Amino acid sequence: MNQLNYRWYRCLAPLAAFIATVAFTGSAFAHAMPQKEVPAPNATVAAPQQVSITFDDPLEPAFSTLTVTNAKGQPVTKNKSQVAAHNHKLMTLALPALSPGRYTAHWAAVALDGHRTHGEYSFSVK
């Protein structure tokens, strides 16, 4: 290898290693995001027995939550949400009989790698 090529190699090798490291570990830093919500956002439904959200990454059950509030912002249940034992991408919250009106589901999801995301969506009961 001539002197000029060797210098370029010495400069580019660490950069190539860094790029490869970032490319292959990027997927390890996941942020769990909803893939399916039931009831669906902005849907009008008969009173549901539960709210469920399926995420794109497994959740840490101890730190992930799902709550539902009525149009006045008051919680509609004292129940705690559950991450399914057989599917750590699924979080559910059992609901009491809901009166007609607008409700908001609030979620906070902590992926297994510790990254936290949160959001909310609304649905209506007819």
C-alpha positions in Angstrom: 0.0 0.0 0.0 1.5 3.4 -0.9 1.8 6.2 1.6 -1.2 8.2 0.4 -3.6 5.2 0.4 -2.4 4.3 3.9 -3.2 7.8 5.2 -6.7 7.6 3.7 -7.2 4.2 5.2 -6.1 5.4 8.7 -8.7 8.3 8.5 -11.6 6.4 7.0 -11.3 3.1 8.9 -12.6 4.6 12.2 -15.3 6.5 10.4 -16.5 3.3 8.7 -16.5 1.5 12.0 -18.6 4.2 13.6 -21.1 4.2 10.8 -21.4 0.4 11.0 -21.9 0.6 14.8 -24.6 3.2 14.5 -26.3 1.3 11.6 -26.5 -2.0 13.5 -27.4 -0.6 17.0 -29.9 1.9 15.8 -32.7 -0.7 16.0 -31.8 -1.3 19.7 -32.9 2.2 20.6 -36.6 1.6 19.9 -39.5 3.8 20.8 -42.7 1.9 21.2 -45.4 3.4 19.1 -49.1 2.4 18.7 -49.9 0.2 15.7 -53.6 -0.5 16.5 -56.0 1.1 19.0 -59.4 -0.4 19.9 -61.6 1.5 19.9 -60.0 3.3 17.0 -59.1 7.0 17.2 -62.1 9.2 16.5 -64.4 6.2 16.3 -68.0 6.2 17.5 -68.8 2.9 19.1 -71.2 1.1 21.5 -69.8 1.2 25.0 -66.6 -0.9 24.9 -65.6 -3.3 27.7 -62.0 -2.3 27.4 -59.5 -0.2 25.5 -56.5 -1.9 24.0 -53.4 -0.7 22.2 -51.0 -2.9 20.2 -47.5 -1.4 20.0 -44.7 -2.0 17.5 -42.2 -3.0 20.2 -42.5 -5.0 23.5 -43.3 -2.9 26.6 -41.9 -2.9 30.1 -45.1 -3.7 32.0 -44.0 -2.0 35.3 -43.7 1.4 33.6 -46.3 1.4 30.8 -49.8 2.8 31.5 -53.1 3.3 29.9 -55.9 5.5 31.3 -59.2 6.8 30.0 -60.9 10.1 31.0 -64.3 11.5 30.2 -65.0 14.8 28.5 -64.4 16.6 31.8 -61.0 15.1 32.1 -62.0 12.8 35.0 -60.8 9.2 35.1 -63.5 6.7 34.3 -62.0 3.7 36.1 -59.7 3.0 39.0 -58.5 -0.2 37.3 -54.8 -0.4 36.3 -53.9 -1.2 32.7 -52.2 -4.5 32.0 -49.5 -5.6 29.5 -50.5 -9.0 28.3 -48.3 -11.8 29.6 -48.4 -13.6 26.3 -47.8 -10.5 24.2 -45.7 -7.7 25.6 -46.8 -5.5 22.7 -50.4 -5.4 23.9 -51.7 -3.2 26.7 -55.3 -3.2 27.8 -57.6 -1.4 30.3 -60.9 -2.9 31.5 -63.7 -0.3 31.5 -67.0 0.0 33.4 -70.2 0.6 31.4 -69.6 4.0 29.8 -72.3 6.6 29.2 -72.7 8.2 25.8 -70.1 10.9 25.3 -66.5 11.6 24.3 -63.6 9.8 26.0 -59.8 10.1 25.8 -57.3 7.3 26.1 -53.9 8.4 27.5 -51.0 6.1 27.1 -47.4 6.0 28.2 -45.2 3.2 26.8 -41.7 2.3 28.0 -39.9 0.0 25.6 -37.7 -2.8 27.0 -34.6 -0.6 26.3 -36.1 2.1 28.6 -37.2 4.6 25.9 -40.5 6.3 26.9 -43.2 7.5 24.5 -46.7 8.8 25.3 -49.8 10.1 23.6 -53.5 10.1 23.6 -56.5 9.7 21.3 -60.2 10.2 21.6 -63.3 8.1 20.8 -67.0 8.5 21.3 -69.6 6.2 22.9 -73.1 6.3 21.3 
